[in-house]
Amino acid sequence: MNVMRTINQRFRDLGFQVGIASQVFVRDISQRTSLVVEGKRERGYSTYRYTFYKITYYPKGSYEKVYMENVSPKRVLQRVTSFIYFMEGVRS
């Protein structure tokens, strides 16, 4: 039986903390660096649109590397899953 899991459950399975359900997901990958996925409603789309980025905090500021912007839940989950597997050295 195939049970549909919510986006919140899928991000939890990938090690993310759910900040705001369906909108903010954060995973710390080091003391100063986090992976962040943010969702927001966009006119013309029936689902949230997501941005995936890595942010590193320094004593005098921060650096942000954006991997995807304004993408569907399916695309962001695929990219984040791929990124995590690569980072952890898992072969799919």
N, C-alpha and C positions, 0 to 999 in steps of 0.2 A: 504494500500500500504506500503510495507516494503522498506524503503529507507536505503541504505548502508551508514553508517557514517565512516569517516576516523578515523584512530587511534588518530590523533590530536584532533578531536571533542570528541572522547570518553574520552580521558584524561582530556580535559577541563570540561566535564560533571562531572568528579570526583574531580574537584577542583584544578587541576594541571595547572601550567603555562607552555606554550610551549616555550622552549628555542630555539631549532633548530627543525624545522618541522620533524616529524617522528624519531627524534634521541634523544632529551633531554627533559624530563618532570620533573618539580619540584613542590612539594607541601610543604609549610611550615606548620608544625604541632605544633610548639612552637617557642619561640624567638630564640632558638639555634638548633632546630632539624628540619630536612627536609626529606621527602621521595623523592627519585630520581629514575627515570627510564632512562637508557641510552641504545640506540640502535646503533649497528654497523653492517656493512656488513661482513659476514664470507664466506670464500670460501666453496662452496658445498651447499649453501642455497640460495633459490630464494628471501627470505625476510630478513629484518633486524633481528638480534638476540639480545635479550634484557637482561639486568641485572637490577634487582630491589633491592634497598638497602635503609637503613635509615642511615643518618649521623647526628651526634651531635657534635657541635663545643664547645670546652672548651677554657679557656684563654691560656692554654699551649698545645693545640693540638686538635685532633678530634678523635671520635670513629665511626667506620662504621660497621653496621650489614647487611650482605648480605643475602637476602631472596631467590633469584633466579639468576642463571647465564646462559647465552647462551640458552635462551628459545624463542619460537615463539611468535609473537604478540598476538595470541589467548590465550596462556597460561599465559603470563604476565598480560594481561587485566583481566583474571579470578582471578588471585592471588591478584592483586592490588585492584580490586573491593571487593573481600572478605575481605582483610585487612582493607579497608576504612569502609566497613559496620560494621565490628567488632569494629573498633576504635570508630565509631560514635554510636554504640549500636543499629544498624538497623538490624532487622531480615528479612532474605530473604525468 
